[in-house]
């Protein structure tokens, strides 16, 4: 027998709750639509890319780039309502009137003569430089507030960026975005600083990931596992924000944010039995799919040297092979379009090498440099930088040094020599430092001959610091930040950089430039041992003084505060003696009592 059902009346609590819930959802949708119609700009896009390039000597270079482009003016009010762009970063940039920002957190040394050129170069430690907008009232105050805000945002020690290590270069670090000619020539709006001793760890990676639209839950960011990133020979995190032209005439601008990660793996340290590499070996897991908010998601594998120097087979097969010709150099890239692929399991791009392992002569890049310190003792020293030009034509370079105030350098000792012949610089920008106020700034523009090694040297003195200015590990030494060499290469050999007028790696294919290919080369950081006092002496003196005071104070205190009194010998008996005396006295009393009883009888 079928069960009977009873219809609920329209005034029942169930229907009333349903209509109330439906009304709330409708109101929320209408409010979001009204908010969008009132100026919530959704004209933005996000693209994620990964470039893997096998290097010589069993090294593998992996470069992640996450690009967010937003078609809004670079103004403070534009960051009030954000969609893909991280609002927390936008509010910081808008609050302190920033026009362009570049920040890198790096551990390790990029060896240009072995690896070639990275997509974005960065020195060891922390490097930050920013352009402020025209009309900024107090640039120094805005710079200090900006670094303090970024210090809290990325859990870094940027709060140690002070006038002691900040300078304003005149020739280096021109704006990379769309700016007016007045801004690019006004170096008073530029601030540059480095913290070469900064250590990069997971605390920096976690807030960096949170700026991504998909965080680290989906997309290429899932491959960024801290356990595998920080076991590499070189790793670098980057944040780059700038305005870019929206059209050819550049009448309107957009905001571009690049979040980058550069990694160099040594396959022998990874634990691979051979030269084979894969996503699982490099990153610890496969790829589950693209970020749903990404317009494009691509993986590139550089196969230029395959079948010539290397011999490997990619699995799975790439979507297509792209050929890029720019600057007289031809490169081939295997493309995996993640958005067009169907994922039934984790994707694991792998390269299986075949044939015998052969050592090949490394073809050095067109321009690279090495830097070291000279001198002995703790009175005088010098900094020497050797710049190598392998091109058949002369190259124009700009050499910049940021020397701390505790290493006073002398401009008259500056030498630029090639095979014993001295070169005359085009321009020299030298700002002398002041003790405990500002560093020494040196910029040298010169032309180095073809196929030559140019030696740049300058002398300095060691000075004594106040004892409070030494770090806890004073005998470890003091770090001096990397020198920066700026140039425009006439050819694109070993060059992987993205042009300034492009945003993605995809747009850099076949992007030849008649004006050259700009590079910033960072040299090694150097470690200087300043005259250091024996910090163990105060400890020894304190221990000796305290011992003497204790030994002298004890007897004097006893003599002046205590009195000598005679004491009965009986009081010196111990507990056992007193107990025996008590039993002995009791026995004597019992004998006397017994004798008295006998007499009475």
C-alpha positions in Angstrom: 0.0 0.0 0.0 1.5 3.3 -1.1 2.3 5.8 1.6 0.4 9.0 1.7 2.2 12.3 1.5 1.1 15.6 2.8 2.0 18.9 1.2 3.6 21.5 3.4 1.8 24.8 3.6 3.4 27.9 2.2 3.5 29.4 5.7 5.5 26.5 7.2 8.9 27.2 8.8 10.6 25.1 6.1 9.3 27.3 3.2 10.0 30.5 5.1 13.6 29.4 5.8 14.1 28.5 2.1 12.7 31.8 0.9 14.8 33.7 3.4 18.0 31.9 2.3 17.1 32.5 -1.4 16.6 36.1 -0.7 20.0 36.5 0.9 21.7 34.7 -2.0 19.9 37.0 -4.5 20.9 40.1 -2.6 24.5 39.0 -2.5 24.5 38.4 -6.3 22.9 41.8 -7.0 25.4 43.6 -4.7 28.3 41.9 -6.5 26.9 42.9 -9.8 26.4 46.5 -8.6 29.9 46.6 -7.3 31.3 45.4 -10.6 29.2 47.9 -12.5 30.4 50.7 -10.2 34.1 50.3 -11.2 35.3 46.8 -10.1 37.6 46.3 -13.1 38.0 42.6 -14.1 40.1 43.4 -17.1 43.1 41.4 -16.0 44.8 38.1 -16.8 47.2 35.7 -15.2 49.7 33.5 -17.0 52.1 30.9 -15.6 55.1 29.5 -17.4 58.0 27.2 -16.6 61.3 27.0 -18.5 63.6 24.0 -18.1 67.1 24.2 -19.6 69.7 21.4 -19.3 73.1 22.8 -18.7 76.6 21.3 -19.0 78.1 19.2 -16.2 74.8 17.6 -15.3 73.1 20.9 -14.1 69.5 21.7 -14.9 68.1 25.3 -14.8 64.4 25.7 -13.9 62.7 29.1 -14.2 59.1 29.8 -13.0 57.3 33.0 -14.1 53.9 34.0 -12.9 52.7 37.1 -14.7 49.6 39.1 -13.7 48.6 42.0 -16.1 45.8 44.4 -15.0 44.5 47.1 -17.3 44.2 49.9 -14.7 46.3 53.0 -14.1 49.2 52.6 -11.6 47.5 54.7 -8.9 46.6 54.1 -5.3 42.8 54.0 -5.8 43.2 51.3 -8.4 44.2 48.7 -5.8 41.1 49.1 -3.7 39.2 46.4 -5.6 41.4 43.6 -6.8 40.6 40.4 -8.7 43.8 38.6 -9.6 46.3 41.2 -8.5 47.3 40.8 -4.8 45.6 43.7 -2.9 48.1 43.6 0.0 51.0 44.4 -2.4 49.0 46.9 -4.4 48.1 48.9 -1.3 51.8 49.0 -0.2 52.8 50.3 -3.6 50.0 52.9 -3.8 50.5 54.1 -0.2 54.2 55.0 -0.8 53.9 56.3 -4.3 56.0 53.6 -6.0 56.4 53.7 -9.8 58.4 50.6 -10.2 59.7 47.9 -7.8 62.2 45.1 -8.1 63.0 42.7 -5.2 65.0 39.5 -5.2 65.9 37.0 -2.4 68.7 34.8 -3.5 70.9 32.0 -2.0 73.9 30.9 -4.0 76.0 32.2 -6.9 75.0 32.2 -10.6 78.1 31.3 -12.6 77.7 33.1 -16.0 80.8 31.5 -17.6 79.2 28.0 -17.0 75.5 28.5 -17.0 75.1 31.4 -19.5 72.6 34.1 -18.7 69.5 33.6 -16.6 66.2 35.1 -17.5 66.5 37.5 -14.5 69.9 38.0 -12.8 70.1 38.4 -9.0 73.0 38.6 -6.5 73.4 36.6 -3.4 71.4 37.9 -0.5 68.7 40.5 -0.9 68.5 43.2 -3.6 65.8 45.8 -3.8 65.5 48.9 -6.0 62.5 51.1 -6.7 61.5 54.2 -8.7 59.2 56.6 -7.0 56.7 58.8 -8.8 57.3 62.4 -9.7 56.0 64.7 -7.0 57.0 62.4 -4.1 57.6 64.8 -1.2 60.1 62.8 0.9 61.7 60.0 -1.1 63.9 58.9 1.8 60.9 58.5 4.2 58.8 56.7 1.5 61.8 54.4 0.9 62.2 53.6 4.6 58.4 52.9 5.0 58.3 50.8 1.8 61.2 48.5 2.9 59.6 48.2 6.4 56.3 47.2 4.9 57.9 44.7 2.5 59.9 43.3 5.4 56.7 42.3 7.2 55.0 41.1 4.0 57.8 38.7 3.0 59.3 37.9 6.4 62.7 39.3 5.3 65.2 41.6 7.0 64.4 44.5 4.8 64.0 46.7 7.8 67.8 46.8 7.9 67.8 48.8 4.7 69.0 52.2 5.9 70.8 55.3 4.5 74.0 53.4 5.5 73.6 51.0 2.6 71.3 52.9 0.2 72.4 54.9 -2.9 70.9 56.5 -6.0 72.7 55.4 -9.1 72.8 57.9 -12.0 73.8 55.5 -14.9 72.6 52.1 -13.8 69.1 50.7 -13.3 67.0 52.7 -15.8 63.2 52.2 -15.6 62.1 49.0 -17.4 58.4 50.1 -17.6 56.5 52.9 -19.3 57.6 56.1 -17.8 58.1 59.7 -18.9 61.5 61.0 -20.0 61.6 63.3 -16.9 61.4 60.3 -14.5 64.1 58.3 -16.3 66.6 61.1 -16.0 65.8 62.1 -12.4 67.9 59.7 -10.4 66.8 61.4 -7.1 63.6 59.2 -7.4 65.7 56.0 -7.5 66.8 54.0 -4.5 69.0 50.9 -4.5 70.2 48.7 -1.7 71.5 45.2 -1.0 71.7 43.0 2.1 74.4 40.4 1.1 74.2 38.5 4.3 70.4 37.8 4.1 69.5 34.1 4.3 66.6 32.9 2.3 64.4 30.2 3.7 60.8 28.8 3.8 59.6 31.8 5.7 60.1 33.8 2.5 58.6 31.3 0.2 55.3 30.9 2.0 54.1 34.6 1.8 55.5 34.7 -1.7 53.1 31.9 -2.7 50.1 33.6 -1.1 50.3 36.4 -3.6 49.5 34.0 -6.5 45.8 33.8 -7.6 45.7 30.0 -7.0 48.2 30.1 -4.1 50.1 26.8 -4.1 46.9 24.7 -4.4 46.7 24.5 -8.2 48.9 25.1 -11.3 52.7 25.2 -11.6 53.0 26.6 -8.1 52.3 23.1 -6.7 55.8 22.1 -7.9 57.4 24.6 -5.6 58.1 22.3 -2.6 60.4 23.9 0.0 62.1 20.6 0.6 63.4 20.4 -3.0 63.9 24.1 -3.7 66.3 24.7 -0.8 68.5 21.7 -1.7 69.6 23.4 -5.0 72.9 25.0 -5.8 71.1 28.3 -6.6 67.6 29.5 -5.8 66.1 33.0 -6.2 62.7 34.5 -5.5 61.7 37.6 -7.3 58.9 40.3 -7.3 58.9 42.8 -10.2 56.1 45.4 -10.5 56.1 48.0 -13.3 53.7 50.0 -15.5 53.5 48.8 -19.2 52.0 50.3 -22.3 48.6 49.1 -23.2 48.8 50.2 -26.8 51.4 51.1 -29.4 51.1 54.8 -28.7 51.4 54.2 -25.0 48.5 56.6 -24.2 47.3 54.3 -21.4 49.2 52.0 -19.1 48.6 48.8 -17.3 50.1 47.2 -14.2 52.3 44.2 -14.6 53.4 41.9 -11.7 56.0 39.2 -12.3 56.7 36.6 -9.6 59.7 34.6 -10.5 61.7 31.6 -9.1 65.1 30.6 -10.5 66.6 27.2 -9.6 69.8 25.4 -10.6 69.9 21.7 -9.8 73.0 19.5 -9.6 71.6 16.1 -10.6 74.4 14.3 -8.6 73.2 16.0 -5.4 69.5 15.3 -6.3 70.3 11.7 -6.1 69.8 10.8 -9.7 71.8 7.8 -10.9 72.5 9.5 -14.2 71.7 12.7 -16.1 68.0 11.8 -16.4 65.7 14.4 -14.9 61.9 14.6 -14.4 59.4 16.6 -12.4 59.4 14.0 -9.7 63.2 14.2 -9.3 63.4 18.0 -9.5 60.2 19.0 -7.6 59.2 15.9 -5.7 55.9 15.4 -7.5 54.1 15.7 -10.8 51.8 18.3 -12.1 48.1 17.9 -11.4 46.9 20.5 -13.9 46.8 24.3 -14.6 45.6 27.0 -12.4 41.8 27.5 -13.2 42.3 31.3 -13.2 45.2 31.3 -15.6 44.7 32.4 -19.2 47.8 30.5 -20.3 49.8 27.7 -18.6 52.9 26.5 -20.5 56.0 24.4 -19.9 59.0 25.0 -22.1 62.0 22.6 -22.4 65.1 23.9 -24.1 66.1 21.2 -26.7 68.6 23.4 -28.6 71.6 21.2 -27.7 69.7 17.9 -28.0 71.1 15.6 -30.6 74.3 17.7 -30.7 75.8 17.9 -27.2 73.1 16.0 -25.3 71.0 13.1 -26.5 67.7 12.7 -24.6 64.1 11.7 -25.2 61.2 13.7 -23.7 58.2 11.9 -22.2 55.4 12.6 -22.8 55.8 14.0 -26.3 55.5 17.8 -26.4 52.6 19.6 -28.0 55.0 21.2 -30.6 58.6 22.3 -31.1 59.1 26.0 -31.4 62.1 27.5 -33.3 63.3 31.0 -32.1 65.7 33.0 -34.1 66.9 36.2 -32.5 70.2 38.1 -32.3 72.0 35.7 -34.7 71.2 32.7 -32.4 68.8 29.9 -33.0 67.1 28.0 -30.2 64.5 25.2 -30.1 61.9 24.9 -27.3 59.6 21.9 -26.7 56.2 23.3 -25.7 53.6 21.7 -23.4 50.4 23.6 -23.4 48.9 22.6 -20.0 45.5 24.3 -20.7 45.0 22.1 -23.8 46.0 18.8 -22.1 43.7 16.3 -20.4 44.9 15.1 -17.0 44.0 11.5 -15.9 46.9 11.4 -13.5 49.8 13.6 -12.4 51.9 14.8 -15.4 55.6 14.0 -15.1 57.7 15.5 -17.8 60.9 13.5 -18.0 64.1 13.4 -20.1 65.8 10.1 -20.6 69.4 10.4 -21.8 71.0 7.8 -24.0 74.5 7.2 -25.2 77.8 7.7 -23.5 78.5 10.7 -21.2 80.9 13.0 -23.0 82.6 16.1 -21.7 82.2 19.0 -24.1 84.0 22.3 -24.1 81.8 24.9 -22.5 81.1 27.9 -24.8 81.4 31.0 -22.5 78.8 33.8 -23.0 79.7 37.1 -24.6 80.2 39.0 -21.4 80.9 37.9 -17.9 82.9 39.0 -14.9 84.7 37.8 -11.7 85.5 39.8 -8.6 87.9 39.3 -5.7 89.8 41.1 -2.9 93.5 41.6 -2.8 96.0 42.8 -0.1 97.4 41.3 3.0 97.5 42.4 6.6 94.8 44.7 8.1 95.9 48.1 6.9 95.4 48.3 3.1 93.5 46.3 0.5 91.8 46.5 -2.8 88.9 45.3 -4.9 89.6 43.8 -8.4 87.0 43.0 -11.0 87.9 41.2 -14.3 85.4 41.8 -17.1 85.7 39.4 -20.1 84.5 40.3 -23.6 84.4 37.3 -25.9 82.8 39.2 -28.7 84.6 40.3 -31.9 83.4 43.9 -31.3 84.0 46.4 -28.4 81.3 46.6 -25.8 80.1 49.6 -23.8 79.5 48.7 -20.1 78.5 50.5 -16.9 80.3 49.3 -13.8 78.7 50.1 -10.4 80.0 49.5 -6.9 78.2 49.9 -3.6 81.0 50.0 -1.0 80.1 50.2 2.7 81.2 53.2 4.7 83.7 51.2 6.7 85.9 50.6 3.6 87.0 54.0 2.6 88.1 53.9 -1.1 90.2 56.4 -3.0 89.2 57.5 -6.4 92.7 58.3 -7.5 93.6 54.6 -7.2 90.9 53.6 -9.7 92.5 51.7 -12.7 91.0 50.2 -15.8 93.6 48.2 -17.7 93.8 45.8 -20.7 97.1 44.0 -21.2 98.9 46.7 -19.3 97.3 49.5 -21.3 95.1 51.9 -19.3 91.6 52.7 -20.5 90.0 56.1 -20.2 86.4 56.0 -19.0 83.7 57.9 -20.7 82.1 59.0 -17.4 82.7 58.5 -13.7 80.1 59.1 -11.0 81.7 59.0 -7.6 79.9 60.0 -4.4 82.2 59.7 -1.4 80.8 58.0 1.7 80.5 59.3 5.2 81.2 57.4 8.3 78.0 55.9 9.7 75.9 58.0 7.3 76.2 56.8 3.7 78.1 54.3 1.5 80.6 55.0 -1.3 79.0 55.1 -4.7 81.1 54.4 -7.8 79.8 54.2 -11.4 82.2 53.9 -14.3 81.1 54.0 -18.0 83.8 52.7 -20.4 84.3 50.7 -23.6 86.2 47.5 -23.3 88.0 46.1 -26.4 87.0 43.1 -28.3 88.2 39.6 -27.2 89.9 41.0 -24.1 89.9 40.9 -20.3 89.6 44.3 -18.6 90.8 44.7 -15.0 89.1 47.3 -12.8 90.7 47.9 -9.5 90.4 50.3 -6.6 92.2 50.5 -3.2 90.7 50.9 0.2 91.7 51.1 3.9 90.7 49.1 6.8 89.3 51.1 9.7 88.5 50.4 13.4 84.9 50.2 14.4 83.3 50.8 17.7 82.9 47.7 19.8 79.1 47.9 19.6 79.2 47.9 15.8 80.7 44.4 15.5 78.2 41.5 14.9 78.1 38.6 17.4 80.4 36.6 15.1 82.9 39.4 14.6 85.7 37.2 13.4 83.5 35.9 10.6 84.0 39.2 8.7 81.8 41.7 6.9 80.1 41.2 3.5 80.3 43.6 0.6 77.5 43.5 -1.9 78.0 42.4 -5.5 79.1 44.8 -8.2 76.6 45.3 -11.1 77.7 45.5 -14.8 75.1 46.8 -17.2 75.4 46.4 -21.0 73.5 45.7 -24.2 74.7 42.6 -26.0 74.8 42.8 -29.8 74.1 39.0 -30.1 71.7 36.7 -28.1 74.1 33.8 -27.5 73.2 32.0 -24.2 70.6 34.7 -23.7 67.1 33.8 -22.3 65.9 37.2 -21.1 62.4 38.6 -21.8 62.3 41.9 -23.8 61.3 45.0 -21.9 58.3 45.5 -24.1 57.0 41.9 -23.5 55.7 40.2 -20.5 55.8 36.4 -21.0 58.3 33.9 -22.2 56.0 33.0 -25.1 56.3 36.6 -26.4 60.1 36.5 -26.3 60.3 33.9 -29.1 61.7 35.5 -32.3 61.9 38.8 -30.5 65.0 40.3 -32.2 66.1 43.8 -31.3 68.4 46.0 -33.3 69.2 48.1 -30.2 70.8 45.1 -28.4 69.8 42.8 -25.6 70.1 44.4 -22.1 71.8 42.4 -19.3 72.6 43.1 -15.7 75.5 41.0 -14.5 76.0 40.6 -10.8 79.4 39.5 -9.6 80.4 37.6 -6.4 80.0 39.2 -3.0 83.2 39.5 -1.1 84.0 38.9 2.6 86.3 41.4 4.3 87.9 40.8 7.7 88.2 44.1 9.5 90.6 44.7 12.5 88.8 42.9 15.3 89.6 43.3 19.0 90.0 40.3 21.2 86.5 40.0 22.6 87.7 37.2 24.9 89.8 39.7 27.0 86.7 41.4 28.6 85.4 38.0 29.5 88.8 37.0 31.1 89.0 40.3 32.9 85.5 40.0 34.3 86.2 36.5 35.5 89.5 37.5 37.1 88.0 40.6 38.8 85.0 38.7 40.1 87.3 36.0 41.5 89.5 38.5 43.3 86.6 40.4 44.6 84.9 37.2 45.9 88.1 36.0 47.6 88.8 39.5 49.2 85.2 40.3 50.1 84.6 37.0 51.9 87.2 37.2 54.7 86.7 41.0 55.2 82.9 40.5 55.5 83.4 37.8 58.1 85.9 39.8 60.2 83.7 42.9 60.2 80.3 41.3 60.8 81.0 38.3 63.0 82.2 37.9 66.7 84.4 35.2 68.2 82.7 33.5 71.2 83.7 30.6 73.5 81.7 27.5 73.1 81.2 24.6 75.5 82.8 21.4 74.4 79.7 19.4 75.2 77.9 21.2 72.5 80.3 19.6 70.0 79.0 16.1 70.6 77.2 14.4 67.9 73.8 12.8 67.8 75.2 9.3 68.5 77.2 10.5 71.5 74.2 12.3 72.9 72.1 9.2 72.4 74.7 7.0 74.2 74.9 9.5 77.1 71.1 9.4 77.5 71.1 5.6 77.7 74.1 5.5 80.0 72.4 8.1 82.3 69.3 6.0 82.3 71.2 2.9 83.2 73.0 4.6 86.1 69.6 5.8 87.4 68.2 2.3 87.3 71.2 0.9 89.2 70.8 3.6 91.9 67.1 2.8 92.2 67.8 -0.9 92.5 70.5 -0.3 95.3 68.0 1.9 97.2 65.4 -0.8 97.0 67.9 -3.4 98.3 68.8 -1.2 101.3 65.1 -0.7 102.1 64.6 -4.4 102.2 
